[in-house]
Amino acid sequence: MADPDVPLVGVIKHWLVGNIPGNDISKGLTLAFYLSPTPIPGTGLHRYTFLVYRQPSLLKFDENIVTASTTGQGDTSDVALVCPEPS
């Protein structure tokens, strides 16, 4: 789950699960635990998107797992997934 409407940052990752067997999300590997939507006041409406991809096989992830404690209790700097603007 991502918020693509964060000013100056780009995209904030709110939740990431990989290696989901079938359609049972609870059995997948959580790489970024759920971060509730908290748009900055005055930034207008925000879209929250879910991106779903079919994996042909299990993937090996090298990324650190992001939890509430690793984000500084509301500091989203550790969970920011900055995406370049399309050229």
Rosetta constraint file for C-alpha pairs under 8 A:
AtomPair CA 1 CA 13 HARMONIC 6.22 0.50
AtomPair CA 1 CA 14 HARMONIC 5.20 0.50
AtomPair CA 1 CA 15 HARMONIC 4.90 0.50
AtomPair CA 1 CA 16 HARMONIC 6.54 0.50
AtomPair CA 1 CA 48 HARMONIC 6.53 0.50
AtomPair CA 1 CA 49 HARMONIC 5.42 0.50
AtomPair CA 1 CA 50 HARMONIC 4.59 0.50
AtomPair CA 1 CA 51 HARMONIC 6.77 0.50
AtomPair CA 2 CA 11 HARMONIC 6.52 0.50
AtomPair CA 2 CA 12 HARMONIC 5.58 0.50
AtomPair CA 2 CA 13 HARMONIC 4.57 0.50
AtomPair CA 2 CA 14 HARMONIC 5.26 0.50
AtomPair CA 2 CA 15 HARMONIC 7.06 0.50
AtomPair CA 2 CA 48 HARMONIC 5.51 0.50
AtomPair CA 2 CA 49 HARMONIC 5.28 0.50
AtomPair CA 2 CA 50 HARMONIC 6.65 0.50
AtomPair CA 3 CA 11 HARMONIC 5.51 0.50
AtomPair CA 3 CA 12 HARMONIC 5.23 0.50
AtomPair CA 3 CA 13 HARMONIC 6.68 0.50
AtomPair CA 3 CA 14 HARMONIC 7.27 0.50
AtomPair CA 3 CA 46 HARMONIC 6.68 0.50
AtomPair CA 3 CA 47 HARMONIC 5.85 0.50
AtomPair CA 3 CA 48 HARMONIC 4.74 0.50
AtomPair CA 3 CA 49 HARMONIC 6.45 0.50
AtomPair CA 4 CA 10 HARMONIC 6.10 0.50
AtomPair CA 4 CA 11 HARMONIC 4.35 0.50
AtomPair CA 4 CA 12 HARMONIC 6.65 0.50
AtomPair CA 4 CA 46 HARMONIC 7.47 0.50
AtomPair CA 4 CA 47 HARMONIC 6.61 0.50
AtomPair CA 4 CA 48 HARMONIC 7.11 0.50
AtomPair CA 4 CA 49 HARMONIC 7.71 0.50
AtomPair CA 5 CA 10 HARMONIC 6.64 0.50
AtomPair CA 5 CA 11 HARMONIC 6.57 0.50
AtomPair CA 5 CA 46 HARMONIC 5.46 0.50
AtomPair CA 5 CA 47 HARMONIC 6.58 0.50
AtomPair CA 6 CA 10 HARMONIC 5.41 0.50
AtomPair CA 6 CA 11 HARMONIC 6.01 0.50
AtomPair CA 6 CA 12 HARMONIC 6.96 0.50
AtomPair CA 6 CA 39 HARMONIC 7.53 0.50
AtomPair CA 6 CA 43 HARMONIC 7.75 0.50
AtomPair CA 6 CA 46 HARMONIC 7.71 0.50
AtomPair CA 7 CA 43 HARMONIC 7.34 0.50
AtomPair CA 9 CA 80 HARMONIC 7.44 0.50
AtomPair CA 9 CA 82 HARMONIC 6.26 0.50
AtomPair CA 10 CA 81 HARMONIC 7.56 0.50
AtomPair CA 10 CA 82 HARMONIC 5.28 0.50
AtomPair CA 10 CA 83 HARMONIC 5.98 0.50
AtomPair CA 10 CA 84 HARMONIC 7.56 0.50
AtomPair CA 11 CA 80 HARMONIC 6.57 0.50
AtomPair CA 11 CA 81 HARMONIC 5.60 0.50
AtomPair CA 11 CA 82 HARMONIC 5.39 0.50
AtomPair CA 11 CA 83 HARMONIC 6.27 0.50
AtomPair CA 12 CA 76 HARMONIC 7.57 0.50
AtomPair CA 12 CA 79 HARMONIC 6.55 0.50
AtomPair CA 12 CA 80 HARMONIC 4.65 0.50
AtomPair CA 12 CA 81 HARMONIC 5.47 0.50
AtomPair CA 12 CA 82 HARMONIC 7.19 0.50
AtomPair CA 13 CA 32 HARMONIC 7.79 0.50
AtomPair CA 13 CA 79 HARMONIC 5.78 0.50
AtomPair CA 13 CA 80 HARMONIC 5.81 0.50
AtomPair CA 13 CA 81 HARMONIC 5.74 0.50
AtomPair CA 14 CA 32 HARMONIC 7.16 0.50
AtomPair CA 14 CA 33 HARMONIC 7.38 0.50
AtomPair CA 14 CA 34 HARMONIC 5.59 0.50
AtomPair CA 14 CA 35 HARMONIC 4.75 0.50
AtomPair CA 14 CA 36 HARMONIC 6.90 0.50
AtomPair CA 14 CA 37 HARMONIC 7.50 0.50
AtomPair CA 14 CA 79 HARMONIC 7.43 0.50
AtomPair CA 15 CA 30 HARMONIC 7.98 0.50
AtomPair CA 15 CA 31 HARMONIC 7.72 0.50
AtomPair CA 15 CA 32 HARMONIC 5.08 0.50
AtomPair CA 15 CA 33 HARMONIC 5.41 0.50
AtomPair CA 15 CA 34 HARMONIC 4.67 0.50
AtomPair CA 15 CA 35 HARMONIC 6.47 0.50
AtomPair CA 16 CA 30 HARMONIC 6.02 0.50
AtomPair CA 16 CA 31 HARMONIC 5.39 0.50
AtomPair CA 16 CA 32 HARMONIC 4.83 0.50
AtomPair CA 16 CA 33 HARMONIC 6.84 0.50
AtomPair CA 16 CA 34 HARMONIC 7.81 0.50
AtomPair CA 17 CA 25 HARMONIC 7.48 0.50
AtomPair CA 17 CA 28 HARMONIC 6.02 0.50
AtomPair CA 17 CA 29 HARMONIC 5.41 0.50
AtomPair CA 17 CA 30 HARMONIC 4.34 0.50
AtomPair CA 17 CA 31 HARMONIC 5.64 0.50
AtomPair CA 17 CA 32 HARMONIC 6.99 0.50
AtomPair CA 18 CA 28 HARMONIC 5.70 0.50
AtomPair CA 18 CA 29 HARMONIC 5.16 0.50
AtomPair CA 18 CA 30 HARMONIC 6.49 0.50
AtomPair CA 18 CA 31 HARMONIC 7.18 0.50
AtomPair CA 18 CA 59 HARMONIC 7.78 0.50
AtomPair CA 19 CA 28 HARMONIC 5.18 0.50
AtomPair CA 19 CA 29 HARMONIC 5.88 0.50
AtomPair CA 19 CA 55 HARMONIC 7.38 0.50
AtomPair CA 19 CA 57 HARMONIC 7.99 0.50
AtomPair CA 19 CA 58 HARMONIC 5.55 0.50
AtomPair CA 19 CA 59 HARMONIC 6.53 0.50
AtomPair CA 20 CA 24 HARMONIC 6.31 0.50
AtomPair CA 20 CA 25 HARMONIC 5.59 0.50
AtomPair CA 20 CA 26 HARMONIC 7.89 0.50
AtomPair CA 20 CA 27 HARMONIC 6.18 0.50
AtomPair CA 20 CA 28 HARMONIC 4.02 0.50
AtomPair CA 20 CA 29 HARMONIC 6.93 0.50
AtomPair CA 21 CA 25 HARMONIC 7.43 0.50
AtomPair CA 21 CA 27 HARMONIC 6.65 0.50
AtomPair CA 21 CA 28 HARMONIC 6.50 0.50
AtomPair CA 24 CA 28 HARMONIC 7.17 0.50
AtomPair CA 30 CA 65 HARMONIC 7.37 0.50
AtomPair CA 31 CA 63 HARMONIC 7.61 0.50
AtomPair CA 31 CA 64 HARMONIC 7.22 0.50
AtomPair CA 31 CA 65 HARMONIC 4.63 0.50
AtomPair CA 31 CA 66 HARMONIC 6.12 0.50
AtomPair CA 32 CA 65 HARMONIC 5.74 0.50
AtomPair CA 32 CA 66 HARMONIC 4.48 0.50
AtomPair CA 32 CA 67 HARMONIC 6.23 0.50
AtomPair CA 32 CA 79 HARMONIC 7.64 0.50
AtomPair CA 33 CA 65 HARMONIC 7.94 0.50
AtomPair CA 33 CA 66 HARMONIC 6.11 0.50
AtomPair CA 33 CA 67 HARMONIC 5.28 0.50
AtomPair CA 33 CA 68 HARMONIC 7.10 0.50
AtomPair CA 35 CA 68 HARMONIC 7.46 0.50
AtomPair CA 39 CA 43 HARMONIC 7.07 0.50
AtomPair CA 39 CA 46 HARMONIC 7.13 0.50
AtomPair CA 55 CA 59 HARMONIC 7.89 0.50
AtomPair CA 66 CA 70 HARMONIC 5.96 0.50
AtomPair CA 66 CA 71 HARMONIC 7.16 0.50
AtomPair CA 66 CA 78 HARMONIC 7.60 0.50
AtomPair CA 66 CA 79 HARMONIC 6.92 0.50
AtomPair CA 67 CA 71 HARMONIC 6.60 0.50
AtomPair CA 68 CA 72 HARMONIC 6.92 0.50
AtomPair CA 68 CA 73 HARMONIC 5.81 0.50
AtomPair CA 68 CA 74 HARMONIC 7.58 0.50
AtomPair CA 69 CA 73 HARMONIC 6.02 0.50
AtomPair CA 70 CA 78 HARMONIC 7.08 0.50
AtomPair CA 71 CA 75 HARMONIC 5.33 0.50
AtomPair CA 71 CA 76 HARMONIC 5.75 0.50
AtomPair CA 71 CA 77 HARMONIC 6.88 0.50
AtomPair CA 71 CA 78 HARMONIC 5.42 0.50
AtomPair CA 71 CA 79 HARMONIC 6.79 0.50
AtomPair CA 72 CA 76 HARMONIC 7.62 0.50
AtomPair CA 76 CA 80 HARMONIC 6.08 0.50
